[in-house]
Amino acid sequence: MPHDTPTVGIVSLGCPKALVDSERILTKLRSQGYTVSPDYDGADVVIVNTCGFLDSAKQESLEAIGEAISENGRVIVTGCMGVEEARIREAYPDVLAVTGPHQYEAVVGAVHEAVPPRHDPFVDLVPPEGLRLTPRHYAYLKISEGCNNRCSFCIIPSIRGDLASRPVNRVLMEAEKLVNAGVKELLVISQDTSAYGVDLKYAESDFRGRPVKTRFFDLAKELGDLGVWVRMHYVYPYPHVDEVIPLMADGKILPYLDIPFQHASPPVLKAMRRPAHAEKTLERIRRWRDICPDLAIRSTFIVGFPGETDEDFEALLDFVEEADIDRVGCFRYEPVEGAKSNELPGAVPGDVTEERWNALMETSQAVSAARLQARVGREIEVIIDSVDGDGATGRSVWDAPDIDGSVFIPHEDDLTPGDIVSARVVKASEYDLEADLI
Ligand code: SF4
């Protein structure tokens, strides 16, 4: 039985970029009078926003579709895996519609068909910053879609297309709305943040009566003037990234870079066809830390890539230690349907990949522990994420939500999520800090 007010449910899988897509779909539907159900029972139709990055992610997406079909029965599929409509329909012939990534209009159209919208004069009450799935105090800011790189293990460009940057004034206006709505931390995301604006030839657009270039540095500078924490994700170590380091040293944007290096050995980087694979990365990182000693670097790496030798792997371990990579995420190489790397010789046996994964995690844990130990005694800023009877849990400027560590402040249960407080670090573990409020 349809509800009085048309109601949608959403299952959002995959990365923060997919989460932003889900937020946009919900924002659009909410503005048309739909309500959002937190469970299957309350929904007239369920949207499953899928991830198709790895075969394991596709499997998870298929399972999520299956669950939504059995729990609700009326299901619309969208997102990266939507490009494989035949496979989805073969497994679940009853899905109502399948659309691909960024096809907001098509998803919304499919929802209209399944559950027609009602005219409601109060729909303008949707908040100007849109609806979000993140807590109130932080938000992801997506600056572009797609990617001009062609990493051999990745099929994202074939799914999402080439780089398509949003004009800088639109990004800045969205950022302003978020800040006005109480957001204290903006997390800048894309597939390749440092390439921002290349496709638009860095075109200028008008923001607050001034021309601003659609360019990584200009974006960072403008966001730095909004008075909130600004964190940069998915940056590659191109020479022009040097320009933003002084903004970090001056406290304009957070001293934090998320750089998915994926490897450090030149032959492997070459086989991976990584952007900036020929850059002298270690030297560059040292120069950055000379300018901004507090800079924290987060990275992800792939072990067991085809052709990776013991020497290549040793080079990777050395790099993590020498570059003092603060936070490390490690993936075991996995072939992805349609990826060029599937054709590469030199497959690494599973047990060797597993050994390397353990060794990299051990090394990175030791680096992280030493970096955090050096912060004991320091006064730091902490953004509070949650509070319970034991105290408050938050993050330092060196920790992004969900992927990095946290800072625990015991006994402080009258703080509120979103507060930014000063605290002195009293204890450090491998990944987390404990601090006392000042
Ligand atoms: S930079 Fe490489 S891994 Fe990242 S989305 Fe582009 S092609 Fe894929």
Residues whose N, C-alpha, C, O or C-beta is under 5 A from the ligand:
A	BS01	SF4	C147 N149 R150 C151 C154 I156 Q191
